[in-house]
Amino acid sequence: MANHPSALKRVRETRVRTARNRSNASRLRTAVKKLRTALDEKDRATADQLYLPTIAQIDKSIQKGVLHHNAADRYKSHLTLAYNALGKKKK
């Protein structure tokens, strides 16, 4: 365990940052997983509701440092291709 005040502070800061990063990564994984499930089941209505919020969550994860921008672009590309493969939205 750390003994110096500055080292103790670093331990506290690390705990807070780790919890925040874990929460952001978990939120991202959940959103992507829900969208992928809807796409696999070919559920257009659910996919319509989840697509834009999931893309927004991926973009936020870049800003928060959870994902590298190239990985985020890859996720968005694959999800968009699968979403578009479901066909046009029915009116």
Secondary structure, 3 states (H helix, E strand, C coil): CCCCHHHHHHHHHHHHHHHHHHHHHHHHHHHHHHHHHHHHCCCHHHHHHHHHHHHHHHHHHHHCCCCCHHHHHHHHHHHHHHHHHCCCCCC
